[in-house]
Amino acid sequence: MGKQNVYDDLEPKIHKRIAEAVADAVPVLDIACGDGRLIGFIASGSGCNIYGVDISVSHLTAAREKAETRGISHLVLLAAGDAQKLCFLDKSFGSLIMLYSLHEIQHLPQALEETRRVLRPGGKFIVVDPIKGGKAETLWNESYYGLEEIESMLTHAGFSELTSDFLYDDIVFVSAKLVLS
Ligand SMILES: C[S@@+](CC[C@H](N)C(=O)[O-])C[C@H]1O[C@@H](n2cnc3c(N)ncnc32)[C@H](O)[C@@H]1O
């Protein structure tokens, strides 16, 4: 992401909001956790175990090193893997997070099916991503989904009780629930 910009400045606010949202729904899995900055924030604040999965081994190495530096490696459980085929048992998690990763997943419907599989009934799914048509798209030269598209994909994947709000002009926070069936 390069030099400091308004989106980098938003990080503490976004991490805090996500940590608050998942505090009552553990265990937590950060899907496509990257270098583990969010995981580190949640684990150090809560003292709870937190799981992370990412397809990039180099990102996971950075996440492991960060956790060691912060003295929280005993709380952080990292796995190399694909969001489209998660290496976790059914109904393993109380919350799932996708921060800045929804748009990165190649076969998103498949990944969303996996989120439904590994989440416990009543569990939460938090998505934070830039949306189509905003400044982030130009800054990072990437394509994002519109908010309606995100909501429709989550609904189609079996999630309900969706709430959405903006953390910044084009950064959306979506919370969804897997309702008991
Ligand atoms: C923009 S980064 C966001 C990382 C982190 N969530 C954050 O906010 O800093 C997107 C991440 O998605 C990961 N990724 C892309 N496709 C993936 C997939 N199919 N399964 C798991 N991780 C994936 C990348 O390796 C990268 O770490």
The ligand as an SDF file (V2000), in Angstrom:
LIG
                    3D

 27 29  0  0  0  0  0  0  0  0999 V2000
   -4.9020   -6.4550    0.9580 C   0  0  0  0  0  0  0  0  0  0  0  0
   -4.2950   -7.8140    1.8630 S   0  0  0  0  0  0  0  0  0  0  0  0
   -5.1630   -7.5990    3.4060 C   0  0  0  0  0  0  0  0  0  0  0  0
   -4.4410   -8.2930    4.5100 C   0  0  0  0  0  0  0  0  0  0  0  0
   -5.0070   -8.0360    5.9160 C   0  0  0  0  0  0  0  0  0  0  0  0
   -6.3580   -8.5380    6.0450 N   0  0  0  0  0  0  0  0  0  0  0  0
   -4.9120   -6.5660    6.2760 C   0  0  0  0  0  0  0  0  0  0  0  0
   -5.9440   -5.9230    6.4290 O   0  0  0  0  0  0  0  0  0  0  0  0
   -3.7860   -6.0550    6.3860 O   0  0  0  0  0  0  0  0  0  0  0  0
   -5.1200   -9.1910    1.1290 C   0  0  0  0  0  0  0  0  0  0  0  0
   -4.6190  -10.5420    1.6390 C   0  0  0  0  0  0  0  0  0  0  0  0
   -5.4230  -11.5590    1.0270 O   0  0  0  0  0  0  0  0  0  0  0  0
   -4.5950  -12.7020    0.8670 C   0  0  0  0  0  0  0  0  0  0  0  0
   -5.2940  -13.6110   -0.0550 N   0  0  0  0  0  0  0  0  0  0  0  0
   -5.6010  -13.3890   -1.3580 C   0  0  0  0  0  0  0  0  0  0  0  0
   -6.2890  -14.4390   -1.8530 N   0  0  0  0  0  0  0  0  0  0  0  0
   -6.4400  -15.3250   -0.8300 C   0  0  0  0  0  0  0  0  0  0  0  0
   -7.0620  -16.5860   -0.7090 C   0  0  0  0  0  0  0  0  0  0  0  0
   -7.6910  -17.1730   -1.7520 N   0  0  0  0  0  0  0  0  0  0  0  0
   -7.0290  -17.2330    0.4660 N   0  0  0  0  0  0  0  0  0  0  0  0
   -6.3900  -16.6720    1.5360 C   0  0  0  0  0  0  0  0  0  0  0  0
   -5.7760  -15.4860    1.4860 N   0  0  0  0  0  0  0  0  0  0  0  0
   -5.7990  -14.8090    0.3130 C   0  0  0  0  0  0  0  0  0  0  0  0
   -3.2840  -12.1100    0.3940 C   0  0  0  0  0  0  0  0  0  0  0  0
   -2.2070  -13.0070    0.5390 O   0  0  0  0  0  0  0  0  0  0  0  0
   -3.1710  -10.8740    1.2860 C   0  0  0  0  0  0  0  0  0  0  0  0
   -2.4620  -11.1560    2.4710 O   0  0  0  0  0  0  0  0  0  0  0  0
  1  2  1  0
  2  3  1  0
  2 10  1  0
  3  4  1  0
  4  5  1  0
  5  6  1  0
  5  7  1  0
  7  8  2  0
  7  9  1  0
 10 11  1  0
 11 12  1  0
 11 26  1  0
 12 13  1  0
 13 14  1  0
 13 24  1  0
 14 15  1  0
 14 23  1  0
 15 16  2  0
 16 17  1  0
 17 18  1  0
 17 23  2  0
 18 19  1  0
 18 20  2  0
 20 21  1  0
 21 22  2  0
 22 23  1  0
 24 25  1  0
 24 26  1  0
 26 27  1  0
M  CHG  2   2   1   9  -1
M  END
$$$$
